[in-house]
Amino acid sequence: MSDHVENLESNGAYIPVALGNKPTEAQRVLSAIEAHHAEMAQRLSALANSMAKGASPEAHSLLANDFSSYLRSDILPHAQAEETSVYLRAQKVGLADVVETMLFEHRYLRAKIDEFETLSGSEQAAVALVISEVFSIHAQKENLFILPQVLSSVADDEVSQVLSEIQREFVKSKSTPVISTIDLRPLPPRARHDVVFSKIQSIKSGDAITVLNDHNPKPLFYQIDALWPNSYRCTIARVDDRTFTMEITKLG
């Protein structure tokens, strides 16, 4: 096999491109990213399958918190880092359609993660399995369809820059405060506080969630303050007679 690698296409479908005899640095970078993808997929799978086996309510809550925390602290920053680094390179080498598909999958994963954090029990475990499976397949697509093309498109002495870009964007994404919204109004009253508790334990310092409720959430504020003193800042606002918001920010 020669060192030359072509971007092959058959009936509009991209064919995976092997690096072949590309220099060792390209293989090293590809192997490093593949190993990271495998590590993330394995951790998600382990947590999701543990939930699906029907753990006790206490054990399930711990697993769900770990799952949500890992998604927020590692998986989503990783996805954001890809969008602002390797995906931009991929668009420049003729993979715009592939990148659009991958971006759609990122949006789908974000939506499923938000859904996961509003559920409990077996329903939550089922969504965790979906998230785990979608991420695993998504990572395999990157390994096969995007990374070899991108690494083959850069000069040999610039290959390591691709990995450095991803790492730099990952650090930047992790340091960016995240604000998400939970609408409690459709949920049964008995489940609402547990949903919020699960969510706020998964966010990192500086991040915040906005809770929408159909009554003044002062009781929720008092519970949070009692369970985690001086750990969260809560700001309540009244939108109208039947709509209240509370922004909960995790303190450092």
C-alpha positions in Angstrom: 0.0 0.0 0.0 1.4 3.4 -0.9 1.4 6.5 1.3 -1.2 8.2 -0.9 -4.7 8.2 0.5 -7.7 9.2 -1.6 -11.1 10.4 -0.5 -13.2 7.7 -1.9 -16.9 8.0 -2.5 -19.5 5.5 -3.8 -23.1 6.5 -4.6 -22.8 9.4 -2.3 -21.6 7.3 0.7 -18.1 7.9 2.0 -15.9 4.8 2.3 -13.6 4.6 5.4 -10.1 5.6 4.6 -7.2 3.8 6.2 -4.0 5.7 7.1 -1.9 2.9 5.6 1.8 3.8 5.7 1.3 7.3 7.0 4.1 8.3 9.3 4.0 7.0 12.9 2.8 10.3 14.3 -0.5 10.1 12.4 -1.0 6.6 13.6 -0.2 7.7 17.1 -2.7 10.6 17.0 -5.4 8.4 15.6 -4.7 5.7 18.2 -4.8 8.2 21.0 -8.2 9.6 19.9 -9.6 6.1 19.3 -8.5 5.0 22.8 -10.2 8.1 24.3 -13.4 7.3 22.5 -13.3 3.7 23.6 -12.7 4.8 27.3 -15.7 7.2 27.2 -17.9 4.6 25.5 -17.0 1.9 28.0 -17.7 4.1 31.0 -21.1 5.2 29.7 -21.9 1.6 28.9 -20.9 0.4 32.3 -23.1 3.0 34.1 -26.1 2.6 31.8 -26.1 -1.2 32.1 -25.8 -1.0 35.9 -28.9 1.1 35.9 -30.7 -1.2 33.5 -30.1 -4.2 35.8 -32.5 -2.7 38.3 -30.4 -1.3 41.1 -32.0 -0.3 44.4 -33.4 3.3 44.4 -30.4 4.5 46.4 -27.9 2.7 44.1 -29.8 3.9 41.0 -29.6 7.5 42.2 -25.9 7.3 42.7 -25.4 5.7 39.2 -27.6 8.3 37.6 -25.7 11.2 39.2 -22.4 9.6 38.1 -23.8 9.2 34.5 -25.1 12.7 34.3 -22.0 14.2 35.8 -19.8 12.4 33.3 -21.9 13.5 30.4 -21.7 17.1 31.5 -18.1 17.2 32.6 -16.5 15.1 29.8 -18.8 13.9 27.0 -20.4 17.3 26.1 -17.2 19.3 26.4 -15.6 16.6 24.1 -18.4 17.1 21.6 -18.0 20.8 21.7 -14.2 20.5 21.2 -14.7 18.4 18.1 -17.1 21.0 16.6 -14.6 23.8 17.0 -11.5 21.8 15.9 -11.5 18.6 13.9 -15.0 19.2 12.4 -13.8 22.5 10.9 -10.9 20.7 9.3 -13.2 18.0 8.0 -15.4 20.5 6.3 -12.4 21.8 4.4 -11.5 18.3 3.0 -14.9 17.6 1.4 -16.7 16.1 4.4 -19.3 18.9 4.9 -22.3 16.4 4.6 -20.7 14.0 7.0 -20.0 16.8 9.5 -23.7 17.9 9.3 -24.8 14.4 10.2 -22.4 14.3 13.1 -23.6 17.7 14.3 -27.2 16.4 14.2 -26.1 13.5 16.4 -24.5 15.9 18.8 -27.8 17.8 19.1 -29.7 14.6 19.5 -27.4 13.5 22.3 -27.8 16.9 24.1 -31.6 16.5 23.9 -31.5 12.9 25.3 -29.2 14.1 28.1 -31.7 16.8 29.1 -34.5 14.2 28.9 -32.5 11.7 31.1 -32.2 14.3 33.8 -36.0 14.7 34.0 -36.7 11.0 34.4 -36.2 8.3 37.1 -36.1 4.6 37.6 -36.5 2.3 34.6 -37.4 5.1 32.2 -34.2 6.9 33.1 -32.2 3.6 32.6 -33.7 3.1 29.2 -32.7 6.6 28.0 -29.2 6.0 29.5 -28.9 2.9 27.3 -29.9 4.9 24.2 -27.3 7.6 25.1 -24.6 5.0 25.5 -25.4 3.2 22.3 -25.7 6.4 20.2 -22.4 7.8 21.6 -20.6 4.5 20.8 -21.8 4.4 17.2 -21.1 8.1 16.8 -17.5 7.7 18.0 -17.0 4.8 15.6 -18.1 7.0 12.7 -15.5 9.6 13.7 -12.8 6.9 13.9 -13.7 5.6 10.4 -15.0 8.5 8.4 -13.6 11.7 9.8 -10.3 11.3 11.6 -8.3 9.3 8.9 -9.4 11.9 6.3 -8.4 14.8 8.4 -5.1 13.3 9.4 -4.3 12.4 5.8 -5.0 16.0 4.7 -2.3 17.7 6.8 1.4 17.8 6.4 3.4 15.2 8.3 4.9 17.7 10.7 1.5 19.2 11.5 -0.3 16.0 12.4 0.1 16.4 16.2 -1.6 19.8 15.9 -4.9 18.1 15.3 -4.7 16.4 18.7 -3.5 19.6 20.3 -6.4 21.6 18.9 -8.9 19.1 20.3 -7.3 19.1 23.7 -7.1 22.9 23.8 -10.8 23.2 22.8 -11.8 20.6 25.3 -10.2 22.6 28.2 -11.8 25.7 26.9 -15.2 24.0 26.7 -14.9 22.6 30.2 -14.2 26.1 31.6 -17.2 27.7 29.9 -20.2 28.1 32.3 -23.2 26.1 31.2 -26.8 27.2 31.8 -29.6 24.7 31.1 -33.3 24.7 31.8 -35.6 22.2 33.5 -39.4 22.6 33.1 -40.9 21.0 36.1 -44.5 21.9 35.2 -45.3 18.7 33.2 -43.8 16.4 36.0 -45.7 14.9 38.9 -45.3 17.1 42.0 -43.7 14.2 44.0 -40.9 13.8 41.4 -40.0 17.5 40.9 -37.5 18.0 43.7 -35.6 14.8 43.1 -35.2 15.8 39.4 -33.6 19.1 40.5 -31.5 17.5 43.1 -30.1 15.0 40.6 -29.4 17.8 38.1 -27.6 20.3 40.4 -25.3 17.6 41.7 -24.1 16.9 38.2 -23.1 20.4 37.2 -19.7 21.9 37.9 -18.8 25.1 39.8 -20.0 28.2 37.9 -22.7 26.3 35.9 -26.3 27.0 36.5 -29.8 25.6 35.8 -33.0 27.5 35.4 -36.0 25.8 36.9 -39.5 26.6 35.5 -42.4 25.9 38.0 -46.1 26.6 38.3 -45.8 27.9 41.9 -43.2 29.8 44.0 -40.3 27.4 44.4 -39.3 28.7 47.9 -39.7 25.2 49.5 -37.2 23.9 46.9 -34.8 26.7 47.8 -35.1 25.8 51.5 -34.4 22.1 50.8 -31.3 22.9 48.7 -30.0 25.2 51.4 -30.5 22.6 54.1 -29.0 19.7 52.1 -26.0 21.6 50.6 -25.4 24.8 52.8 -23.5 27.5 51.0 -23.1 25.3 47.9 -25.6 27.0 45.5 -26.9 30.5 44.8 -30.7 30.6 44.1 -32.5 33.5 42.5 -36.3 33.4 42.2 -38.3 35.4 39.7 -42.0 35.6 39.1 -43.0 35.6 35.4 -46.8 35.6 36.0 -49.3 34.1 38.4 -48.6 30.6 37.3 -45.0 30.7 36.2 -42.0 31.1 38.4 -38.3 30.7 37.6 -35.4 29.9 39.9 -31.8 30.0 38.7 -29.6 27.7 40.7 -25.8 28.4 40.3 -23.2 26.0 41.8 -20.7 27.9 43.8 -16.9 27.2 43.7 
